[in-house]
Amino acid sequence: MIRRLLLVLDSSGDGARSLLDLARWAATAHDVTITAVVLDADDEARTLDGVTTVRRPTPTIGVVRATAELTGRPGLARRAARIWRRRVLADAPTFDVVVAGSAEALMALDEMADPRPPVVAHLPLLDETWSGRPRPADLARRLSSVALTVVPAEPVARWATRDRAHGGLGLDPRRVRHHPGPVDPPSRHPRPGPDAAALVVGCGPVGWRAGTDLFAAVAGAVGAEVDGRTVHWTWIGDDDVDGTAADVRDDLDLRGLRHRVRITPDGPERADRLAAADLLLVTGRVDPYPLPAVQAALAGTPVAGFTPGTALLGEAGHDGRRVDRLDVDALADQVRELLTHPDRGRLLAGDLARAAASATTPLAAASLWADIEDAVAAVTAPAPGDPAPPVLVIRSDGRASDLVAGAAAGDADRHEGER
């Protein structure tokens, strides 16, 4: 039974909402003591109601970061942050479970002392996690040792459990759960009239992984006009830390597209900007289920693009629209079709909206909590052959867990069908 929970978040903003809701529910329903560690020194000091203790970076960390930026010594900021994380996570072994709210939070747990409590990784929709931090291989290594990985969409769960030789993370399916998280629908903006210019939008970190270069290639293939309408192309995103943003801008210059493809910073109004577009183009090379596709779908904006980033199209029954092998010409044909025939785009958008709403409807907190308790029980039960007597693990909802400790583990499997 879980009594003390350590929640590690990269920020206390909207991205942490579903985990904070779970923590508050556990505190109320099961008298669980919650301690939250918030990693972002620049995060707004929001009140985390229901959380017993909140630990945030000290003002000194912010000063060190500013000094490191001014002096060009990023290692100084990293060392200071690492020392602070080690200090605030020093008592982690005293907790029953640690829940990491993002890939960055999961990496921070490297500073925990041994022995370590069971870890649950709760990953948001991928683009919030992937915008420059862990690459898939690094994330896979960390996730392979956690008690449970919680993902927000079925396509992400399938990708996470797919063999790494086939582009997945290769995680044990028994340690992966799909629990959708909430995504607020953006404001709906009026579409441009038939005589107005069309707006095609791409989104993600500017660089190779999000496919900004492919977005530019499609813009070049489509041309300046479709069916008599001028087409404007806008990419929403900040530079990827992998350094490929400069290559993208060079590519735009070489293609002569600087005047046609506009790159703008990301921000809190992103969802509303996606809602104002005629079409979202997904060109990413990594994320199977990027958040912008969900936001656009919830707003009624059609989505087109390459695999793997268009898993939502498959969920909406339009798998045939997913363009394989980065075929720029085939995707350019789809763009022309959807801009020339807005009625087809509206029908597609309706199917996408239903799929996105289904994939992002939160399940009951009790369901997720039960999965966490089972996962913790599985990794804390004595190994087979341990002299400890058999123990039946009882969850906080009063139900017996399927996980039986010690020598009774084999009997549990044998008698599973008799219960």
VOGU-3710 file (C-alpha; in Angstrom, 3 decimals, decimal comma):
1> mirrlllvld> 0,000/0,000/0,000  1,370/3,406/-0,983  1,515/5,973/1,816  4,285/8,352/0,681  4,627/9,502/-2,929  7,357/11,661/-4,453  6,230/13,535/-7,565  9,006/14,932/-9,801  7,869/17,509/-12,394  9,757/19,614/-14,905
11> ssgdgarsll> 7,290/22,433/-14,135  4,029/22,977/-12,307  2,294/24,370/-15,398  -0,529/22,942/-17,475  1,536/19,948/-18,594  1,544/18,634/-15,012  -2,188/19,020/-14,495  -3,245/15,388/-14,873  -0,538/14,160/-12,487  -1,376/16,819/-9,922
21> dlarwaatah> -5,043/15,853/-10,168  -4,054/12,226/-9,524  -1,902/13,237/-6,557  -4,707/15,284/-5,001  -7,136/12,409/-5,483  -4,724/9,952/-3,825  -4,206/12,340/-0,915  -7,956/12,676/-0,371  -9,087/9,116/-1,108  -6,201/7,165/0,432
31> dvtitavvld> -4,478/9,569/2,815  -1,284/9,530/0,730  1,356/12,114/1,659  2,540/13,915/-1,486  5,888/15,679/-1,923  6,517/17,473/-5,230  9,899/18,442/-6,676  9,614/21,084/-9,434  12,764/21,211/-11,575  12,283/24,424/-13,561
41> addeartldg> 13,881/27,416/-11,874  11,909/29,773/-14,158  8,560/28,126/-13,447  5,841/30,314/-11,981  5,420/29,707/-8,276  1,920/28,242/-8,575  0,225/26,971/-5,459  0,040/23,201/-5,593  -3,075/22,563/-3,536  -3,194/19,153/-1,919
51> vttvrrptpt> 0,571/18,676/-2,047  2,089/18,393/1,404  5,582/19,655/0,508  6,816/21,502/-2,588  10,540/21,829/-3,361  11,654/24,307/-6,017  15,090/25,480/-7,187  16,548/28,134/-4,940  17,118/31,688/-6,224  20,817/30,839/-6,279
61> igvvratael> 20,188/28,362/-9,108  18,652/31,163/-11,183  21,625/33,418/-10,502  24,068/30,666/-11,482  22,131/30,020/-14,699  22,180/33,716/-15,629  25,896/33,910/-14,858  26,573/30,817/-16,956  24,734/32,342/-19,918  26,607/35,636/-19,627
71> tgrpglarra> 30,015/34,002/-19,316  29,394/31,254/-21,878  29,924/28,474/-19,330  26,820/26,221/-19,567  28,589/23,515/-17,584  28,449/25,761/-14,513  24,635/25,824/-14,608  24,429/22,075/-15,194  26,677/21,341/-12,215  24,684/23,638/-9,919
81> ariwrrrvla> 21,405/22,060/-11,019  22,820/18,569/-10,498  23,989/19,414/-6,958  20,549/20,848/-6,127  18,747/17,779/-7,528  20,995/15,460/-5,528  20,186/17,376/-2,360  16,390/17,498/-2,809  16,253/13,837/-3,866  18,434/12,652/-0,967
91> daptfdvvva> 15,426/11,260/0,912  13,871/9,598/-2,158  14,499/6,072/-0,771  12,084/6,832/2,086  9,143/7,098/-0,332  6,991/4,170/-1,437  7,034/5,264/-5,078  8,485/8,042/-7,238  6,433/9,344/-10,166  8,342/11,209/-12,896
101> gsaealmald> 6,091/13,545/-14,866  8,181/13,840/-18,048  11,315/12,528/-19,724  13,329/15,380/-18,192  12,009/14,486/-14,748  12,929/10,840/-15,369  16,502/11,840/-16,219  16,695/13,889/-13,021  16,140/10,680/-11,035  19,696/9,670/-11,961
111> emadprppvv> 20,644/11,757/-8,912  18,686/9,537/-6,505  20,669/7,587/-3,945  20,520/3,790/-3,772  18,546/1,774/-2,873  15,867/3,375/-4,992  12,090/3,108/-4,646  9,953/1,907/-7,572  9,632/4,528/-10,325  6,594/5,273/-12,473
121> ahlplldetw> 7,216/7,306/-15,635  4,215/9,378/-16,715  4,923/10,803/-20,172  2,871/13,603/-21,727  2,171/13,809/-25,448  5,557/13,467/-26,974  6,386/16,820/-28,449  6,462/18,391/-24,983  9,014/15,786/-23,955  11,013/15,478/-27,133
131> sgrprpadla> 11,839/19,071/-27,979  15,538/18,523/-27,532  16,120/16,385/-24,502  16,382/12,596/-24,558  16,740/10,792/-27,849  14,686/7,603/-28,206  17,591/5,260/-27,367  18,409/7,208/-24,174  14,765/7,274/-23,125  14,375/3,545/-23,850
141> rrlssvaltv> 17,296/2,696/-21,559  15,797/4,662/-18,690  12,277/3,345/-19,200  13,475/-0,267/-19,298  14,146/-0,144/-15,554  10,980/1,594/-14,317  8,086/-0,247/-12,698  5,468/1,277/-15,025  5,383/3,622/-18,002  2,145/5,556/-18,484
151> vpaepvarwa> 1,508/7,000/-21,953  -1,349/9,242/-23,112  -2,447/7,573/-26,340  -2,792/4,080/-27,789  -0,459/4,769/-30,750  2,239/5,835/-28,305  1,725/2,626/-26,306  2,108/0,534/-29,463  5,247/2,448/-30,437  6,712/2,104/-26,939
161> trdrahgglg> 6,289/-1,692/-26,953  7,393/-2,232/-30,558  10,787/-3,898/-31,012  13,643/-1,406/-31,247  14,789/-3,007/-34,485  11,501/-1,813/-35,980  11,673/1,747/-34,656  10,034/1,292/-31,258  11,346/1,593/-27,702  11,207/-2,157/-27,031
171> ldprrvrhhp> 9,516/-1,848/-23,621  7,905/-4,790/-21,850  4,150/-4,560/-22,672  3,363/-5,695/-19,123  4,943/-2,476/-17,833  3,199/-0,041/-20,179  -0,270/1,409/-19,592  -2,374/3,712/-21,726  -4,101/6,385/-19,649  -5,157/9,413/-21,724
181> gpvdppsrhp> -4,431/12,834/-20,296  -6,605/15,917/-20,757  -6,001/18,302/-23,654  -7,981/21,537/-23,646  -9,606/22,314/-27,004  -8,272/25,527/-28,532  -10,451/28,464/-29,478  -12,102/28,121/-32,867  -11,150/30,864/-35,294  -13,069/31,769/-38,466
191> rpgpdaaalv> -11,681/30,167/-41,598  -10,585/32,409/-44,445  -13,208/32,844/-47,163  -12,831/31,132/-50,548  -11,103/34,163/-52,056  -8,687/34,656/-49,148  -5,196/33,210/-48,931  -4,828/29,708/-47,547  -2,670/29,033/-44,483  -0,713/25,788/-44,090
201> vgcgpvgwra> 1,021/25,329/-40,721  3,766/23,041/-39,421  4,796/22,748/-35,793  7,667/21,490/-33,644  11,317/22,266/-32,879  12,929/23,829/-35,967  15,236/21,141/-37,303  15,636/17,638/-38,656  13,643/15,653/-36,095  10,428/17,636/-36,568
211> gtdlfaavag> 10,968/17,660/-40,338  11,067/21,411/-40,939  13,156/20,703/-44,039  10,426/18,405/-45,362  7,800/21,054/-44,679  9,837/23,448/-46,840  10,182/20,797/-49,544  6,392/20,335/-49,673  5,934/24,112/-49,845  8,263/24,210/-52,835
221> avgaevdgrt> 6,428/21,341/-54,540  2,950/22,848/-54,022  3,867/26,238/-55,411  2,673/29,748/-54,624  -1,009/29,192/-55,479  -3,635/26,458/-55,336  -6,911/26,865/-57,219  -6,326/30,590/-57,532  -5,602/31,066/-53,804  -2,253/32,247/-52,516
231> vhwtwigddd> -0,819/29,741/-50,027  1,054/31,007/-46,978  3,286/28,599/-45,041  4,065/29,103/-41,343  6,222/26,947/-39,078  5,609/27,353/-35,325  8,554/26,369/-33,140  11,845/27,260/-31,502  15,232/25,992/-32,675  15,964/22,346/-31,878
241> vdgtaadvrd> 18,940/21,928/-29,552  20,419/19,340/-31,908  21,748/22,250/-34,003  19,905/21,434/-37,240  17,851/24,645/-37,300  20,677/26,440/-39,099  20,610/23,767/-41,805  16,876/24,343/-42,264  17,342/28,069/-42,760  20,166/27,442/-45,240
251> dldlrglrhr> 17,853/25,060/-47,080  15,148/27,734/-47,289  17,664/30,133/-48,814  18,879/27,550/-51,324  15,300/26,759/-52,367  14,401/30,441/-52,600  11,593/29,965/-50,076  12,482/32,498/-47,379  9,706/34,788/-48,596  7,113/31,985/-48,628
261> vritpdgper> 7,893/29,915/-45,505  7,754/31,899/-42,278  9,259/30,540/-39,038  7,691/31,913/-35,844  8,391/31,163/-32,158  6,271/28,726/-30,184  4,119/30,038/-27,357  0,989/29,545/-25,255  -1,207/30,699/-28,148  -0,032/27,822/-30,357
271> adrlaaadll> -3,332/25,902/-30,167  -5,324/28,950/-31,233  -2,969/29,534/-34,155  -3,449/25,936/-35,258  -7,202/26,490/-35,061  -6,934/29,408/-37,494  -5,097/27,377/-40,147  -6,589/25,646/-43,189  -4,309/22,647/-42,744  -1,707/21,270/-40,321
281> lvtgrvdpyp> 1,145/19,456/-42,038  2,912/16,834/-39,875  6,417/16,098/-41,179  8,211/14,796/-38,066  10,594/11,873/-38,229  10,234/10,671/-34,609  6,987/11,407/-32,756  4,091/9,078/-33,610  1,469/11,159/-31,827  2,559/14,831/-31,601
291> lpavqaalag> 0,502/17,212/-29,511  -0,073/19,766/-32,339  -1,944/17,115/-34,344  -4,298/16,557/-31,405  -4,749/20,292/-30,833  -5,485/20,924/-34,509  -7,931/18,012/-34,656  -9,818/19,216/-31,569  -10,141/22,628/-33,250  -11,525/21,186/-36,481
301> tpvagftpgt> -8,396/21,772/-38,550  -7,576/19,010/-41,084  -4,272/17,165/-40,654  -2,047/15,608/-43,323  1,502/14,306/-43,237  4,073/11,556/-43,219  4,343/8,481/-41,057  5,224/8,131/-38,211  3,748/11,439/-37,043  0,212/10,877/-38,342
311> allgeaghdg> -0,905/8,024/-36,076  -4,022/10,103/-35,384  -5,085/9,667/-39,030  -5,023/5,908/-38,529  -7,092/6,234/-35,343  -9,628/8,303/-37,323  -10,020/5,642/-39,998  -7,917/7,409/-42,628  -4,803/5,258/-42,592  -4,666/5,473/-46,389
321> rrvdrldvda> -3,939/9,189/-46,133  -0,712/8,628/-44,239  2,168/9,220/-46,655  4,968/6,654/-46,421  8,657/6,944/-47,190  8,748/10,735/-46,987  7,191/11,063/-50,448  7,155/14,849/-50,814  5,260/14,797/-54,118  2,494/12,570/-52,719
331> ladqvrellt> 2,033/14,844/-49,720  2,031/17,913/-51,978  -0,831/16,291/-53,945  -2,814/15,863/-50,714  -2,249/19,503/-49,802  -3,570/20,616/-53,187  -6,596/18,322/-52,857  -7,573/19,532/-49,373  -7,131/23,209/-50,284  -9,022/22,823/-53,556
341> hpdrgrllag> -11,903/20,872/-51,976  -12,580/22,350/-48,522  -15,573/20,038/-48,052  -13,227/17,035/-48,036  -11,085/18,792/-45,450  -14,132/19,387/-43,255  -15,149/15,716/-43,398  -11,592/14,666/-42,548  -11,469/17,193/-39,711  -14,681/15,807/-38,219
351> dlaraaasat> -13,274/12,264/-38,096  -10,015/13,554/-36,629  -11,836/15,548/-33,955  -13,752/12,462/-32,803  -10,560/10,381/-32,690  -8,666/13,077/-30,768  -11,480/13,514/-28,245  -11,605/9,753/-27,663  -7,838/9,488/-27,254  -7,566/12,347/-24,774
361> tplaaaslwa> -10,528/11,716/-22,473  -9,068/11,081/-19,017  -9,853/7,805/-17,285  -10,831/7,705/-13,630  -8,011/8,445/-11,231  -8,878/5,210/-9,432  -7,982/3,193/-12,530  -4,541/4,745/-12,903  -3,876/4,512/-9,178  -4,739/0,799/-9,200
371> diedavaavt> -2,218/0,228/-12,009  0,464/2,092/-10,053  -0,205/0,036/-6,925  0,005/-3,214/-8,891  3,284/-2,147/-10,515  4,800/-1,169/-7,160  3,681/-4,457/-5,630  5,285/-6,380/-8,502  8,734/-4,886/-8,016  8,721/-4,886/-4,209
381> apapgdpapp> 7,522/-8,479/-3,690  10,220/-10,931/-2,469  11,882/-12,975/-5,180  10,861/-16,628/-5,671  12,624/-18,822/-3,107  12,813/-16,006/-0,540  12,247/-17,451/2,968  9,655/-14,777/3,693  6,133/-16,194/4,027  3,663/-15,732/1,197
391> vlvirsdgra> 1,948/-12,345/1,319  -1,239/-11,378/-0,469  -0,922/-7,736/-1,523  -4,060/-5,725/-0,762  -4,538/-2,487/-2,672  -5,921/0,670/-1,107  -9,258/0,145/-2,874  -9,723/-3,013/-0,816  -9,261/-5,455/-3,716  -6,644/-8,194/-3,694
401> sdlvagaaag> -3,838/-7,604/-6,173  -3,054/-10,239/-8,780  0,543/-10,073/-7,545  1,445/-12,536/-4,783  4,810/-12,350/-3,091  7,434/-14,948/-2,344  6,815/-18,662/-2,763  3,134/-18,041/-3,459  3,920/-16,374/-6,791  3,853/-19,644/-8,686
411> dadrheger> 0,653/-20,711/-6,920  -0,938/-17,406/-7,908  -0,351/-18,168/-11,577  -1,587/-21,735/-11,120  -4,821/-20,709/-9,413  -5,539/-17,603/-11,492  -8,344/-19,333/-13,375  -9,997/-20,572/-10,133  -10,656/-17,098/-8,741
//
